[in-house]
Amino acid sequence: MKQHNFGAGPGILPQQVIEESAKAILNFNNSGLSILEISHRSKGYDAVMEEARSLVRELLNVPQTHEVLFLHGGASTQFAMAPMNLLKQKAGYIESGVWAQKAIHEAKMIGQVEIVASSSDKNFSYVPKDFEIPSDIDYLHITSNNTIYGTQMKSFPKTEMPLVCDMSSDIFSRPIDVSQFGLIYAGAQKNMGPAGATLVIVQKDLLGNTGRKINSMLDYNVHIKAESIYNTPPTFPIYVCMLTLRWLKKMGGVAAIENKNKVKSTLFYEALDRNPLFIGNVVKEDRSLMNACFNLKDSVMESRFLQACEDNGIVGIKGHRLSGGFRASLYNALPIESIHKLIEVMNNFR
């Protein structure tokens, strides 16, 4: 039976990408070698890295003022790497969820941090708005989408300070103006590829101004000079990212996929609001297009609903351990048929 994968990450990949990746594991470009064993400094892999970076530039319209990098370590390493490279005196952070809290924790080890706004007072059920941005910060850090709680920024703060954004769970799901950001980083395992690769888009003239010595592996300038191959990169995850970005381009690009994502999320949220057994976790205006978090009004029935989902081939629907309930991740590659199946199960359960 077909599985409907609503997992929050590693998330669903396009079937076409999985099939192409499987072929490359056996024989990459008719080389007689697996993609898993070719040298990262070979001509074949140079072409993979170049195409992956070029597709990022094309799909997000990245200006020449910014560099595109593929690195190790996930977004969690970027929690430290961003302040290491950008924080001189003080940084501002928007506390909108657990991952923002983790970023704050790491930044405090490097310099002074001011929490500019927070939604912790209501268990991160909304996105902070209408806050005043201090004029004495080196950058403002935001998290565009909160996977655990299901909130998403619908617009970004306008500030003269460099804007740093963790876009791990919604990058490539909608058009963005990259020139508005000093730094964007994202773990690949939501909309872009498998776990193991991290995308970084950084404004080059912001770098080298902190006055501190930075370890080579944590220095963006080192990776820029090495064109993302300072050391052995996560070769296979980057290859799958390249295939996924090819697929996205074929689908019509970021604007086209945003339209599909809006259709999927609207379909699900309208069904959720009609069903008297269930309730959404966050304010409607801040509902995420990527991660729909919800609960049963009677929590005693949770195990029965999870069993009903399992019986119908629905996986990854259980909520994060910190928030409980349920979470339907509606990433780019999730077909609308999976939304229909989940709604059908919810209605039958009612």
N, C-alpha and C positions, 0 to 999 in steps of 0.2 A: 504493500500500500504506500502511496506517495506520502511523504512527510511534509507538513506545512511548518516551516522553520521560522519561529518568531523570536529566536534567541537574540539577546542583546549584544553579544560579542564574545568570541568570534561569531559574526553574523552570516547571513545567507549570501552566497555568491551566485552570479549568473551561471546557469547550467552550461552554457557555451564555454565559459571561462574554465570551469572544472574539467570539461572534456579536453580542451586544448592543453591545459596544464598537465593532465594525465599523459597525453601523447608526448609532451616535452620531457616528462620524467623518463620515458622509455628511450626517446631519440629526439634530441633537440636540433631542430633545423637540419635534419638528415646528416648530422655530424657523426653519428655513430656513438655519441656520448649522451648521457643524461644531463638535463639542466642542473641536476643536483651535484654534478661532479666537474663541470667545466670551470676553468680558471676565471676569476673575476677580472683578470687583466687581459683576457683574450679578446679578439676582435668581435667574436660573437656576443660576448657579454657587454662589451662597450656599446654595442648597438641597442641592447636591451635598456641599459641605464639611460642612454641618450634619448631613446623614444619615450621612456617613462617620464623623464623630466620635461621633455617637449610637450607631451600630452597634458601635463599639469598646466604648463604655460598657456597652451591653446584653450583648454576647457575653462580655465578661470581667468583668462586674459591677464596674466601676470605681467606687470610692467618691467622694463629693463632695470629699474631701480632696485628690484628685488631678486634674490637668488633662490633657486629651488634645490632642496637637498633631500636625499633619502638616507636616514640614519637608523641606528639601533635604539633599543631601550624603551620604546613606547612613550606615551605622553608623560608617564611618571618620571622619566629621566628629564624631560623638558621642564618639569616643575622646578628643577634645580638649575638646569642649563640656561633657561631664560633669564633669571636674575643674575646668574654668574656673568652673563654677557652684557646685560643692560642696566643693572641696578648700580647706581653711583651713591646716592644718599638715601632715598626713600622711594618706595613703590606703592601704588594704590591697587587694591584688590576688591572685586565684587564677590561677596560670599553668597553664592547661589545654590550650593549643594556640596556633597561630600568631596567631589574632585576639586572643587574650588578650595575647600578647606585643606586638602592635601597640598595643593599648590602654595597656599599661604604658609603652611607649616615649613615647607622646604625653603621658601624665600626668606623666612625669618632667620634661618641659619646663615644667611649671606648679608643681610642688611635690614634696615628699618622698613616695616610694613604698616600701612594704614588701611584698615577695612573701611572703604568708602561707603558701602551700602551692604545690607544683608537681608535675607529672607528667612533666616534661621528661627525667627520668632513664631513662624507658622509652619514649621517643619518643611521649609523650602517648597511650599505649595504655590508660589508665585515668583515672578522675576522682579527684582528690585527696579524701580523706575523713579524718574524725577529727582535724582540725587545730584548734589553739587560735587563737581570734580575739583580737588585741590590743585592749586597752581604750582605747588612745590614738589610734585612727584616726578620721577623719571619716566614712568610709564603707568598705564592703567591696564590691569589684567582682568579679562572676563572669560566666562565659559559660555559658549553659544547655545549648547544643548545639554540638559542634565538627564542622563540615562536612568539614574536611580529613581528620580522623582517625577520625570515626565514633563519638564518645563523647557521652553525654548525662547530665546530672544528673537522677537520678530523684526527688530531694528537694532542698530548698534549705537552706542554713545558717540556723540560728536565731540571731539576734544582735540586741542592742539598738541596734547601729549601723545607720544607713541602709544598705540593701542595694541595690546598683546592678547591673543585669543586662542584658547584651547577649543578646537573645532573637531575633536576626535569623532563625535557621533553624528555630525550632520554635514561635514564637508562633502562637496560634490552633490548635495541634495537640493541646492538652490543657488542662484547667481549671487555673487558677492563682489564688492568693489575692493580688490586686493590693495589698491593704493591707499585705502583708509587705514590699513593696518601696518604697524611696524614689524610685527611677527605673528605668524599663524603656525600652529603645530597641530598634528593629528596622528593618533595611532591608526594604523591601516585597517584594523579588524572590524570595522562597521560597514562602511560603504565602498572601501577602496581595495581590499585584498585580505589576505590572512594575517594572523598575528605574527609579529616579528619585524615589521618595517614601520618606520615613522616618517611622515612627511613634515618638512619644515620649509616655510616660505618667509624669508627674512629680508628686511630693508638693509642694504649693505652699508649705508653711511651711518647707521646707528651703532656699528660695531667698533670695538677697539678704543672705547672712550671711558672705561671704568677706572683705569689706572691700576687694576689688579692683574697679577699673572694668573693665567687660566690653564689648567691641565689640557693637554692637546686634544684628548677625546671629548672635552667639554667646550671647546673653542669653535664657534661657528666659522671663524675665518680660516681655521685649519681645514675644515671640511669643504669650504668653498674653493680654496686653492687646490684641493685634491679632487674636486668634482665628485664628491660623495664616495670616493674610493680611497680614503686615507688609510683605512685598514680593510679587511675582508668584509664587505657589506652582506646583509641578509639576502643572498642572491635569489633564492627561489621566491620568497615573499615579494620582492621587487618585481620579479618577472610576472607574478600573478597580478600585481598592481597594474603593470603595463597592459596586460590582457583586459583587465576590468575597465581601465580607462579607454581602451580601444572600443570595448563594448558600449561604454557610455557615449562616446562620440558617434557611434553607429546609431544609437537610440535617438540622436538629435541633440545631444549635449545637455548641459546643466539646466537650461531654461525648460527644455522638453521634459526632463525627468522631474523637475519641480511640479509641473502640471500634473503628471501622473501621481506624484506623492500627495498632492492636495486632494485629488480624487479619492485615493485610498484612505487618507486620514479622515476626510469628511464622511465617507461611507461608514467607517468604523465608529466615529464619535457620535454620529446621528443614531446609529443602532444602539450604542451604549446608553444614550440619554433616553431612548424609548423603552429600555428594558428595566422594569421596576426592581429587579433583583440586584442590579449593579449600580455602582456610583463611581464617578471619576474622582481622582485624587487631587487635582489642581484646578485653579481658576480657569475658566474656559478661554479667556483671552490669551493665556500663556501656554495652552496645550501644545505639546510637541508634535510635529509632523513625523518624527522618527520613533519616539518611544511613548506609547499610550499606556499610562499606568491607571489601574482601576481596582476596585474591591467589590466583593459581595457584601451587601448590607448585613447579612447574617454570616459571620465568619465561620460558623460551625459547618457550613456547607462547602468550605474551600476544597477539602480533599475529594469530595464527590465531583466537584466541577473539574478539578485537575484530572481525575480519572476519566471523565467524559471527554476531555480534550485528548488524552492519550488514546482512548478508544477510537478516536476519529483522526489519528495521525497528526495531531497538533503538538509540537514540541517547543520548548523554550519559553513557555507562557508564564511560568512561576515568577513572581516578583523578586526583587533583590532582598537579601536577608535583612537589610536595614529598614526597608519600607513595607515589606510583606505584600500580601495581595497578589496582583497579577500585572504582567507587563507584556504588551504586544509590540515588538519592535518592527517598524514598518519601513525597513531600509529599501534602498533603490531597487535591489534585485528581487524583492518579495513580489510575487505575482498577485494581481487583484483576486484571483481565484482563492488564494489563501485567506483573504479578508472575508470573502463570502462564506467560506467554510467555518471560520471562527464565529461569525455572526449566526450562522445556522445552528451551531452547537449551543451558543448562548441562548438563542430563542427556544430551542428544544429543551434546554435545561430549565428555563422559565416554566 
